Amino acid sequence: MNNLCEHIAVLSKEVIRELNIQKSGLYCDATFGGGGHAKEILSRLNKFGRLLVIDCDLEAIKIARNLALQDNRLLVMHGFFSKIVTFASQLNLLGRVNGILLDLGVSSLQIENSQRGFSFMRNEPLDMRMNNTCGQSASEWLAKASVQEITWVLRTLGEEKFALRIAKNIVQQRQWKSIDTTQELVSLVLDVVPRFFDRHKHPLTKTFRAIRMHVNRELEEIIQVLEGSLMVLSSGGKLLVISFHSGEDRIVKNFMRKYSLRRSLIVNNFPLIKVQDAMCCFSQYKLCNVSRIFPSHQEKKNNPRARSAVMRIAEKL
Ligand SMILES: C[S@@+](CC[C@H](N)C(=O)[O-])C[C@H]1O[C@@H](n2cnc3c(N)ncnc32)[C@H](O)[C@@H]1O
């Protein structure tokens, strides 16, 4: 990765305000990326404060490790954030973390500089893995997936209306030539999707995003890290999640609702409570203070990537 492009941290001011950083606190940035948010958090900690950073991308981890060489308050873990409980437990941080930040999706560094095929604007190998040390690349998946499987991914994760047409074209054409590059995928999609069907979105955006989300198991990862956050946060600890996709945001919303609802069930002594819900009411983890934050008009103007961002926040009781 070179320095052609930098990642601009989204909702940076709001993240710092909502984390309400205690100088000697323990924090976790589970999506280090280019380190934009992490550096802001670090600059507010004193010598007793600690910041655990996680990223599954080795290029991002390289940046984090370089930073850690000059700053021993930074603890760096390479891997998926679904393993947050394991990482926190290795560092003896379970139940002690004052704030967790999840800034979901891919960074501009990955899109612009990684040469792993995240962008349909360049011709690169069709890999799309954030962590290319394991799992299946997009090209490997497209070589074997059935029409039904590809259609499901494009429809569910990409909300692509022409999912079936695209899937059929991929499966038909791969008999003659494997799909190894972004431009090969681009032509297969453009063959069958009307170019001006959606005035607001490029016809390739949905397909590329859906395949990326599938290859990286992005929604499954979110579900696991959210559940894990309950074990990692201290009482009063904040959970901040920035999403860029309606599917991600729905998972976050439902998770936060689920844990704050249980609290209101106790408070109101709701009479029709189910037995398993009643058990949950007495579990020690509940989230409250549910709110939602969007980037300002000015931020969206300065950083187009921020346009679809939404941040949800919850506080552990
Ligand atoms: C939007 S960027 C974060 C940018 C960062 N907040 C900044 O200010 O530079 C998302 C980062 O999260 C990482 N990431 C996404 N999903 C992940 C997962 N399941 N486990 C670990 N890291 C993940 C990506 O590799 C990427 O570097």
The ligand as a Gaussian input file, in Angstrom:
#p B3LYP/6-31G(d) Opt

LIG

0 1
 C      -13.906000       2.326000       7.629000
 S      -12.371000       1.635000       8.017000
 C      -11.968000       2.360000       9.574000
 C      -11.282000       3.663000       9.456000
 C      -10.774000       4.223000      10.778000
 N      -11.835000       4.479000      11.703000
 C       -9.975000       5.488000      10.559000
 O      -10.330000       6.541000      11.094000
 O       -8.972000       5.425000       9.847000
 C      -12.782000       0.020000       8.485000
 C      -11.600000      -0.835000       8.885000
 O      -12.133000      -1.943000       9.599000
 C      -11.519000      -3.122000       9.178000
 N      -12.497000      -4.199000       9.334000
 C      -13.672000      -4.345000       8.690000
 N      -14.288000      -5.467000       9.086000
 C      -13.481000      -6.030000      10.021000
 C      -13.579000      -7.200000      10.821000
 N      -14.615000      -8.027000      10.727000
 N      -12.590000      -7.459000      11.697000
 C      -11.526000      -6.617000      11.809000
 N      -11.371000      -5.506000      11.062000
 C      -12.342000      -5.211000      10.190000
 C      -11.142000      -2.897000       7.736000
 O      -10.048000      -3.711000       7.381000
 C      -10.812000      -1.400000       7.728000
 O       -9.444000      -1.197000       7.906000

